[in-house]
Amino acid sequence: MLSPIGDDDSIRKDPIRLIEAVTAGVAFLAAGTIFTRGGDVKGLTTGAGMWLAGAVGVACGLGHLGLRRSGRARAGRGR
């Protein structure tokens, strides 16, 4: 099985940097979807959904395809 990150030894591979970049991007986007006014919070489930999508994407990108089913089931799209 081929590594999703690449097998070329001349390429520097650092999965932690990939995860950090996705985390920073998702945090920025998810925070922009959450609004508060007084005691009312809107968009919290949208932000949580973005985090789930980012986590499943990183897991699949790193070769953990079994987590795809778990993430889809938690998102309510089963199978």
C-alpha positions in Angstrom: 0.0 0.0 0.0 1.3 3.4 -0.9 1.7 6.0 1.8 -0.7 8.9 1.2 2.0 11.4 2.2 4.4 10.0 -0.4 7.2 7.6 -0.6 9.9 9.8 -2.1 12.8 10.1 0.3 13.8 13.5 -1.1 10.6 15.0 0.2 10.5 16.1 3.8 7.4 14.6 5.4 6.0 16.1 8.6 2.5 15.0 9.4 2.3 17.1 12.5 2.7 20.3 10.4 -0.1 19.1 8.1 -2.4 18.5 11.1 -1.5 21.9 12.6 -2.3 23.7 9.3 -5.7 22.0 9.0 -6.4 22.7 12.7 -5.6 26.4 12.3 -7.7 26.7 9.1 -10.7 24.9 10.5 -10.5 26.9 13.8 -10.5 30.2 11.8 -13.5 29.1 9.7 -15.5 27.5 12.5 -15.0 30.5 14.7 -16.5 32.7 12.0 -19.7 30.7 11.9 -20.4 31.0 15.7 -22.2 34.2 16.7 -23.5 35.3 20.1 -26.0 38.0 20.9 -26.9 38.4 24.6 -27.3 34.8 25.8 -28.2 33.4 22.3 -25.7 31.3 20.4 -26.0 30.7 16.7 -24.0 28.4 14.4 -22.4 26.2 17.1 -23.4 23.0 15.3 -22.0 24.4 12.0 -18.7 25.0 13.7 -18.7 21.5 15.2 -19.5 20.0 11.8 -16.5 21.8 10.3 -14.3 20.4 13.0 -15.6 16.9 12.3 -15.0 17.3 8.6 -11.5 18.5 9.2 -10.7 15.6 11.5 -12.0 13.0 9.1 -10.1 14.6 6.2 -6.9 14.5 8.1 -7.4 10.9 9.2 -8.2 9.8 5.7 -5.2 11.8 4.4 -2.9 10.0 6.8 -4.2 6.6 5.7 -6.7 5.9 8.4 -9.6 5.2 6.1 -11.5 3.2 8.7 -12.2 6.4 10.6 -14.1 7.6 7.6 -17.1 5.4 8.4 -17.0 6.4 12.1 -17.0 10.1 11.1 -19.8 9.7 8.6 -21.9 7.8 11.2 -21.4 10.5 13.8 -22.3 13.1 11.2 -25.6 11.3 10.7 -24.9 10.0 7.2 -24.4 6.3 8.2 -22.9 3.4 6.2 
